[in-house]
Amino acid sequence: MNSSISIDVRDFNLWYGDFQALHHVSVEIKPGIITSLIGPSGCGKTTLLRSFNRINERYGNVRTTGRITILGKNILDEDVSVASLRKRTGMVFQRPNPLPISVYENVIFGIKSHTPSSQLGRRVLDEAVETALREVSLWEDVKDRLKSRATELTLEQQQKLCIARLLPLKPDIILMDEPCSALDAAGIERIEELIGELKRTFTIVMVTHNMAQARRASDECIFMLMGEIIEHSATVELFGSPKHEKTGMYIEGRYG
Amino acid sequence: MSLPPAAAEPPGGAVPTGDGNGGGVVGRVPARRGGRAMFRGEWVIEFLIRLCGWSSIICVAAIFYFIIQEAAPVLPTMDWGEFFGSVIWRPTSAVPRYGALALIVGNLAVAIVAMAMAVPLGLGAAVYISEFAGPRVRETMKIAIEVLAAVPSIVWGFIGLTIISPLLIRYAGAELGGNLLNGAVILALMSVPLIVSISEDALRAVPDSYREAAMALGANKWEMVRRVLFPAARNGLLAACMLGVGRAVGETMAVLLATGNVVQIPHSFVDPIKTLTATIAAEMGEATPGQPHYQVLFLIGILLLVITCAINVIADFIIKGAKAKANA
């Protein structure tokens, strides 16, 4: 196993019922950088992202073959604990989805699931909340409203909270499914800035529809089409001199 | 060039704003052309709709008015201490006694015991159907629950009388088959379908994004139910339970058959009891209109109305309180 690879996908196929959504996907995603998954709607980029924490499986009709190795372990093996996989691979969704409980409870939701309650004193939790919220620069905004319902925050604050609640679990990877698509321009800028800071600590994989965002916010890009990976290279290269004809057409906005 | 079908993604802003404005103008024209007749028709419809809305309030007021009217003559001479404080209910003796305490206690006791069984069972079933069952099992169960909800109360009473009675005599040490526990079991079975279907609606109404959020954080299903769905669906679940309580307090026919109808304060689960509702049902036929016995039965009706209204108001306060706390 190569420590310079965070997520190693080998010949991965995925079916929803009879429909094959991913075809022989093989890709290596590196730690410490932001990798964007781009491609037109229905190309399988979100499906691939949702395979990394196996949250796709909740639909029940999903079948896979191949391997996805995360931190040296094939996560598709029978003996893998989905709970601990999800602890290591946090996920941020398209639409901010804080839980309908307080800001405070949102941040500690994860550790409460993964740690015996005897180890979670008031002080430990308070500290975890403050640290996590500071890291996403939300602390100053909400420190007086920790007990209020998280769904009352602005969308940008909600999305920051959704990132913050992953941090106490100390994940290795953060998966983001179009994390900015519900936000206004100013919000997008601040969330992108935040993602840029997070990449020093985490492997970040981000699905985006927004070419400009992929270009300015990510280090590497994976271009997908009809369930296959067409091109995977450094962002500068992919946008500057795409190797594949279809990549070129897509980034020029000729389709998609 | 073979472009993939995926390229047919819908364009950004689906409807150009120009079209939107045009549509608005076009839309307004027919209304003007309709002229007076249209206007009058609309007025009638609006009036009817308003009447429908107000009819609920009118009905409640009318119910209170007529029941109070029937009970009114006895009110000035009523011995309230006896009514609320005595367990001696002898409406037909030479010196009639109207002590309703045992009836009140019996009614509340059977409802409380019924809810202690029905609420956990109903919530559990709702959680199972909405979160754990596969689509086919879910549909089958929902049909079964609808059938259960449609069973007439007299049939439930019959079941209590013929099936549950012997079981309680054999296994629970009851002297008589008709008793508090029998009535409570029947009421629980009757309330469960109501609790299940409303709770299930409440749970299904919780946005799926909450479930994904919890699961992506590594929570298991039970944690998700307990820490996310219950808080999110709290108001609906509470409403479901309150409707169950309302049904348990107000049910008549089934408890008439299943509770044994002995006017006494129960000391064990297998003591026979008599409820307020069963008393009205059993005695109304032989009471003479305009006589005190008849009027006291209506007074019991008022009492039942007050109890159920109080339950609703309390539920309302709990829901509002929970909201206020959540918003604080």
Interface residues (C-beta under 8 A of the other chain):
Chain A: G39 P40 S41 G42 C43 N53 I55 R58 G60 V82 A83 S84 L85 R86 K87 G90 M91 F93 R95 N97 P98 L99 P100 I101 F109 G110 K112 S113 H114 K147 S148 R149 E152 C162 R165 L166 L169 L225 M226 Y255 G256
Chain B: L3 P4 A6 A7 E9 G134 P207 S209 Y210 R211 E212 A213 A214 M215 A216 L217 G218 A219 N220 E223 R227 V228 P231 A232 A326 N327 A328
